Amino acid sequence: MTGLEVRGLTISLGGPPIVDRVDLTAPRGKITGLVGPNGAGKSTLIGTVVGLNRPVEGTVHFSGDDLLGLDRRARARLCAYVEQAATTEERLTVAEVVALGRIPFAPAWASGPDPADEKSCMEALSRLGMSAFAGRQFATLSGGEQQRVHMARALAQQPQLLLLDEPTSSLDIRGQLQVFALLRSLATEDCTVLMALHDLNLALTRCDWLVVMNHGRVVAEGAPMEVLTERLIADVYGVEARRIQGPVGPVIVFETAL
Ligand SMILES: Nc1ncnc2c1ncn2[C@@H]1O[C@H](COP(=O)(O)OP(=O)(O)OP(=O)(O)O)[C@@H](O)[C@H]1O
C-alpha cells in the first residue's frame, strides 16, 4: 500500500526555509490530517505538492509517480486541491466553477461539453448538497457555500489524491460533519486524503493518520491517539489541555494558554 510519500522536502520562498527537510506519508485510501500552529508551513507544503512552488530539494511521489516531475495537466488528472480561499471564479456560475474540475480531462479537439463531464459535475454538486445552486453566480454565495463548491470542483476531478487546506473553516457544525462523512466515503473508494486542519478534536476523531508540523518541521507522525497527547499539545501549541473520555469517544478539552 503506497500513498503520498514526501521525502526531504525543503521549500524557501526567497528567504530562509519555510519547510525544512520534511518527510511525511499520507497512506493510500486514508484520511491524513496535517496539523500545527499558524505559520507552521502546512499551506506551503500542500501548495508545493500540487505544484504551486518549486522546492529547493526533496521528492514527492504518489503511488510510484513523481508528482513534481509531471506536467500540470497530468498532475491534475491524479490530484485535486481545495484551497483555503480562492477568489478567481467570481464571474462564473456555480456550475461553471465545478466544470473547471474537468478541464484536465478535456481532449484538445473537444468542441462542446461532454455529457460524461456534465454527469461528474452534477454528481459532485449533489454530493455536496449544492445542486440547487448550480445556476447561481459564485460570488453571491456565502463563505460556507463557496467552500462546498470548491470541494465539488475537486470531486469533479475524480482525484486519486485529494489535498485540502482547512476545508471546513467556514462550515457550520453540520457542514463539518457532512464534509468528514464525504471524505470518509472518498477514502473508502481508495482516494488518498491529506488535509490541513486546526480543529484538534476533528483531527483526533475523524482522521486515520496525523502529521504535526511546527516551525517548518515535522515533529510527530502517527495514529491520532498516539500523536495528540497532552504533552504534544503543550509543547507545540503552548496550550494546557486534557484528553478525556467523553460519552462517544475521546475529547480534548483546552484549559489555558501556557
Ligand atoms: N510568499 C511568501 N513569502 C515569504 N514568506 C511566506 C510566504 N508564504 C508564506 N510565508 C511564511 O511561511 C510561513 C508558513 O506559512 P504557511 O501559510 O505555510 O503556514 P500554515 O501552517 O499554513 O499557517 P496557517 O495555519 O496560519 O494557515 C509563515 O511564517 C508565512 O508568513
The ligand as a Tripos MOL2 file, in Angstrom:
@<TRIPOS>MOLECULE
LIG
   31    33     1     0     0
SMALL
NO_CHARGES

@<TRIPOS>ATOM
      1 N1          5.2970   34.0040   -0.2610 N.pl3     1 LIG1
      2 C1          5.8420   34.0180    0.9570 C.ar      1 LIG1
      3 N2          6.9580   34.7430    1.2100 N.ar      1 LIG1
      4 C2          7.5320   34.7350    2.4320 C.ar      1 LIG1
      5 N3          7.0480   34.0580    3.4860 N.ar      1 LIG1
      6 C3          5.9270   33.3270    3.3010 C.ar      1 LIG1
      7 C4          5.2700   33.2690    2.0350 C.ar      1 LIG1
      8 N4          4.2010   32.4530    2.1550 N.ar      1 LIG1
      9 C5          4.1900   32.0420    3.4470 C.ar      1 LIG1
     10 N5          5.2230   32.5750    4.1400 N.ar      1 LIG1
     11 C6          5.5530   32.3360    5.5460 C.3       1 LIG1
     12 O1          5.7900   30.9550    5.6970 O.3       1 LIG1
     13 C7          5.3390   30.5140    6.9680 C.3       1 LIG1
     14 C8          4.4380   29.3230    6.7550 C.3       1 LIG1
     15 O2          3.2280   29.7770    6.1430 O.3       1 LIG1
     16 P1          2.0430   28.7740    5.8180 P.3       1 LIG1
     17 O3          0.9460   29.5700    5.2130 O.co2     1 LIG1
     18 O4          2.5900   27.6340    5.0760 O.co2     1 LIG1
     19 O5          1.6510   28.2880    7.2880 O.3       1 LIG1
     20 P2          0.3860   27.4620    7.7900 P.3       1 LIG1
     21 O6          0.9130   26.3880    8.6870 O.co2     1 LIG1
     22 O7         -0.4440   27.0510    6.6470 O.co2     1 LIG1
     23 O8         -0.3670   28.5590    8.6620 O.3       1 LIG1
     24 P3         -1.9270   28.8340    8.9770 P.3       1 LIG1
     25 O9         -2.3420   27.7610    9.9350 O.co2     1 LIG1
     26 O10        -1.8770   30.1660    9.6290 O.co2     1 LIG1
     27 O11        -2.6890   28.8180    7.6830 O.co2     1 LIG1
     28 C9          4.6630   31.7020    7.6210 C.3       1 LIG1
     29 O12         5.5540   32.2630    8.5590 O.3       1 LIG1
     30 C10         4.4020   32.6570    6.4800 C.3       1 LIG1
     31 O13         4.4320   34.0030    6.9180 O.3       1 LIG1
@<TRIPOS>BOND
     1     1     2 1
     2     2     3 ar
     3     2     7 ar
     4     3     4 ar
     5     4     5 ar
     6     5     6 ar
     7     6     7 ar
     8     6    10 ar
     9     7     8 ar
    10     8     9 ar
    11     9    10 ar
    12    10    11 1
    13    11    12 1
    14    11    30 1
    15    12    13 1
    16    13    14 1
    17    13    28 1
    18    14    15 1
    19    15    16 1
    20    16    17 2
    21    16    18 1
    22    16    19 1
    23    19    20 1
    24    20    21 2
    25    20    22 1
    26    20    23 1
    27    23    24 1
    28    24    25 2
    29    24    26 1
    30    24    27 1
    31    28    29 1
    32    28    30 1
    33    30    31 1
@<TRIPOS>SUBSTRUCTURE
     1 LIG1         1 GROUP 0 **** ****
